[in-house]
């Protein structure tokens, strides 16, 4: 029963999200959807299939190798033995017969490697290491999506917060408009005071329009990343603005560096295996004219079997050391790049931590500034009601308070974004 209820709730939640009614979305959901929708995600299967096919081909090197060769030739001269056996005292035999000028042959050669010096094993390890490096590169590209999603998501959050605050500001302007209209009827205010409020109302309306279009732009681009259109009524939930300063760097770039180093290690093992002796068995069967007996000028079958030992001593003596030195140089280069990446990442981490501290300090003074601005505005309203203040001066104080509230909103969103940018930097 619980499973059925859970399934029903899941279906209802999915319907609500797709239909747009009371839909909500989180930053983590945006990460997941953007990753699943990104075209590069298809490379995971391609890399895996390529690896499996290559491993299969490499493994077949241990199977018996069969080679078929045919030959038909005509030569202008053949080897002859110029001996007359009768003249040598061997009557009845005449001259030793010579081969014919046309010769034919079909040969099948079967060889089986018994010991390859570890060549196949090292090649398999190299294929796996290369596949891991390609997957690491793909993971780095997909991880970079998070930074772009952060900018869009927090852009929407900022627009939503500013829209809410601007609506409150417009309500306050309307309240002041109504009060000044009453003052005007009572002779306390004049028409210019009412016009001053109307100007700020028009400006606030322009601000609402500008923020709405900015929000739509963020949502449309984010929808393209997610692969689904987000409705205007989708609620973007604020993520938790908490983090720890004692965190290790776990970026996918570090895994990529490690994978590339493993690729170099596999290449080094391949070089060492390539200069080892090779031992195997072989069997050669043929049919042709002549056969193995070169003195018989007729078609015959034959076979040769045995063991074979081969060793490319030249590669061992001349090129192995240089090849290993090149790999070691590449390894040192990768290690330097890895250390440089960690160094720069730690610098970015320190910068973001200071930025977070800055916004937290700003937020502590924002509330004080808003309280003081509100006090000044209330005093101006009292003075306006008493006829000792005009609406233009009041609007200046109202706008100053509004800007102070907007500063706090911006600082709150910037704090959250800085925290999640820090999480991106260290992958936490």
N, C-alpha and C positions, 0 to 999 in steps of 0.2 A: 504493500500500500504506500509506504514512504517513497519507494522508487517511482511509482506512478505519479504521486503528488509532485515529486521533484521534476519529472519530465513535463508535467503540465505547466509548472511554474516557468521552466526553461522556455517552453513554446510561447507562453504569454510574454515573457521578457523579450524574446526575439521578435515577436510580432510588434510589440511596442516600439522597439528600436527601428525596425524597418518602416513602420507606418508613421513614425515621427511624433506620435502622441506620448507626451511625458518621457521622451527618450533622454537617456543620459549616456555620457561617454567619459572615459578616463584617459589619462595620458598613457598608461600602460597598454590599454586597448588600442590606442593609436599606434604605439610601437609595433604591436603584434600584427595589426591589420596592414600597416605600411610594409612590413617585412614580407608578409604573405603575398601581397599584391605586386611587389617590385619585380620587374622582368628578370632580374639577375637570379631570382630564387630558383628558376628552372635549371641553372647550371649545376645544382647539387646532383641531380639525376644524371646529367651528362658526364660529370666528372667521375661518378661512381661507375657508370657503364664503361667508360673509356678505361678506367683502372682494371675492371674485371676482364675485359677483352684482352688488354695487354698482358695481364698476369697469365691468362690462359695460353696466349701465344708463347710467352717465355717458358712456361712449364712444359710445352711440347718439345722443347729442345732435348729433353731427357728420353724421348721416345726414339725407337729405331728410325734412322734416316735412310730413305730409299732413293736411289738415283738411277735413272735409265738413260743409256746413251746408245746411239746407233751410228754406223759409219759405213759408207760405200765410197771407194776410191779407185782411181786408176793412176798408175805411175809409169813413167817412161822407161824405167829400168829397175831390175830387181837384183838382189844379191845372188850370185852363182858361185858354185864351188868347181873350179876348172880341173877336175880330176877324172881321168879315165881309169876305172877300176880294173878293166881287162888288161890295160897296159901295166898296171901295178901287180899283175899276177893274180887277180881275182876275177876269173872268167864268169860270164853269164850275167853280170850286173850292168855293164855298160857305164855310161856317165851318171853322176848323181843328179837327180831331177831338180829343176829350179822352180821357184814360185811363179804363179801367173801374175800378169801385170794388174789385173783387177782383183780387189780384195774387199771383203764384206765382214761386218761384225755387229752383234747386238750384245750389250753388256748391262747387267743389273748389279749395282753395288749397294750392299746393305751394311750400315755401320751402327754400332751401339756404343755410346759413351759410357764408360764404367766410372771414371772419375774426371771431373772437369775443373778441379781446383777451386770449386766454390763459385764458378761463374754464374750458374743459373740462380743460385740462392742470392747472390749479391745483386743480380739484375732484378729479381723479385722485390728485394728490399728497396732498390732504387725506384721502382715503379710506385710502391706504396708511399715512399717519402715524397715523391713528386706530387702524388695525388693529395697528400696531406697539405703540402705547400699551396696547391691550387685552391683547396678548400679554405685554407687560412686567408688567402687573398680575397676570396669571395666573402668570408665572414667580416673582414675589414671594411669592404665596400658596403655591406648591409648594415654594419654597425654605424657607419657615417650617417645613415638615415636619421638616427636619433637626434642629432644636432639640428637637422632641418625641421624635424617634427617639433622639437622644443620651441624653436622660434615661432612657428605657426600657432601652436597650441597656446603659448603664453601671450601671443598677440591677440588671440580671441579672448582670453581671460581679461586682458587689460581693457579691451573694447567693452566687454560686458560690464566691468566695474565702472568704467567711465560713463557708460550709458545709464547705469543705475544712479550714479551721482548726479549726472546732468538732469535726469528726471526730477530728482529732489530739488535741484537748483531751480528748475522751471516752475515747480510747485511754489517755491519760496518767492520767485519773481511774480507769480500770479497773485500770491497773497499780498505782496507789497503793492502790486498794481491796484488791487481792490482797496487797500488801506488809503493809498494816495488819492484814488477816485473819491473816497469819502471825505478826505481832507480838502479836496478841491471843492466839493459841494459845500463844505463848511467854511470855505474861504481861507483855510490854513495853507493850502498848497496852490500852485498855479499850473497851467497846462504844460509848461516846459518840464515840470517834475514828472508828469505822467508820460511825456514823450521819452524822457530818459530811461524809464522802466521799459517802455515798448522797444526801444533800441536793444536793450540787453536781452529781451525776450526773443527778438529776431536773431540775435547773435547766438543765443543758446540753441535755437532751432537749427541754425546752420551747423553748429557743433554736433548736434544729434545726427544730422544728415551725413556729415563727414565721418563720424565714428561708425555709423551703420555701413557705409560703403567700404570702409577699411575692414570691418568685421567680415563682410561678405567676401572680400578678396581673400582674407585669410582662410575662411571656411571653404571656398571653392578650390583653392590650391591644396588644402588639407584633404578635401574629398577626392581629388585626383590621386593623391598619394595612397589613400585608403582603398580606392577602387569602388567607392559607393558615395552617393550624394547625401550629405548631411543636411537635414532640414533646418530651417531657421529657428525652430523651437527646440532643437537639441541642446541639452544643458551640458556644458563643459564643467566637470567637477574639478575643484581645486585640489591639487596633490598635497600631500603632507610636506611641510617645509622643515624637515628634520634631517640632520646628517651628523656623522661623527668625523672628527678631524684626524683620528688615528686609523687611517685606511690604507691598505696596500693598493698598488696599481695593478689592475687586472685587465688591461686593454687587450683586444684581440691581436693588435700589432705585435705584442710580445710573443704570442703563440706562433705568429707567422715567422718571426725571426728564428724561433726555435725549430720550426719545420724546415726552413731553408737551410739551417745548419745541419739538420739530419739528412737533408738531400746531399749536401757536400760529403758527409760521412759515408753515405751509401756510394757516392761516386768514387771515393777513395778506396772502398772495399772492392768495387768493380775493377779498378786499375790493378790492385794487388792480385785479384783472381785472374785477370787476363794474362798475366805473365807467368802463371803457374803451369807446370807440365800437364798435358792432357793424355789420358790413357783410355783406350777403347778396343773393341773387337770389330772385325770386318769380315764380310763374306762377299766374294765377287763371282758371279756366274755369267757365262757368255756362250754365244753360238756364232761361229763365223768361219771364214776361210782366209787364212789358215787359222787353226786353233793354237793351243800352246806349243804343239810340235810344229815348228817352222818348216820342217822338211816334208810335211805332208800337205800337198797342195789340194786339199778338199775341205768341205764343211765339216766341223766337229764341235761338239759341246765340251765345256771345260768349267772348272771352278777353282777359286783360290780363297783360302781362309787363313786368318791369323790374328795377331794382336798388333796394335799400332800405338806408338808413343811419339807425341809431338811436343815441342817446346820452342816458343819464339824467344830465343835468347837475346836477339837484337833489341826487342822492346824492354826486356829486363835490364839490359846494360845501358841503353842510350836514352830512352824517353820516360821511363818510370819515374825517375827522380824529379824531372822537370814538371811532369804532370801532377805529382803530389805537391810540389812547391806551389803550383798555380792554385790548387785546391786550398792549401793552407793560407795563401794570400787572400783568397775569396772569403775564407772563414774569418780571418782577422778583420776584413772589411765589414762583414755582417756584424761582428761583435762590436765594432766601433759604432756602426749605425744604431745598434740596439742601445748602447750606452748613451748615445746622443739623444735618442728618442726618450729614454727614461729621464735624462737630465732636463730636456725641454718640457716634458710632461710635469715634472716636479715644479718647475718654474710656473707653469700654467696653474697648477694646483695651489701654489702659494698665492698667486694673484687672485684666484677666485675666493680663497679663504679670506683674504683681506677685503675683497669686494663685499662678501657676505657680512663681515664685521661692520663695514661702512654703512650698509643699508640698515642693519639692526640699530646702530647708533642714531641714524637719521630718523628711524621710526620712533625712537624714544623721545625725540624733540618735536616730532610732528604733532603729537597729541597736545603738547603744551602750546605750540603755535596756533593750532586750531582753537583751543580754549581761549587764548588771548584775542584772536581775531573775532571770535564769537562775542566776547565781552565788548570789544570796540564797536562791533556792529549793533549790539543791543543798545549801547549808549547813543549811537547815531539815530536809531529808530525812535528813541525817547525824545531826542532833540528835534527830530522831524515832526513828531506829534505835537511838540510844544511850539513849533513854528520858528525855531532858531537854527534849523538845518534844512538844506534843500535835498531833493531826491538825487541829484547828481553826486553829491558827496556820499549819500547813503549807498548808491550803487557801487561806488568805489570800494566801500568797506565790505559790501556783500560779495563783490567779485574777489576781493582779497581773501575772504574766508573760503570761497569756492576754490580758488587756486591752492590754498593750503590743504584743503581736503583732497584735491586732485594729486597734489604732491605725495600725500600719504598713500593714496591708491597706487600710484606709480611705484613708489618705494616698496610696497607690499609685493606687487607682481615682480618687480626687478629682483627682490630678495628670493622669491621662489624660483625664478628663472636662473639666478646665479647658483642656487643650491643644485638645481638639476643640471646645469652646465658643469658644475664640479663633479656630479655623479657621472656625467658623460666622460669627463677627463680621466677619471680613475676606474670607470666601469663598475659602479656600485649601485 
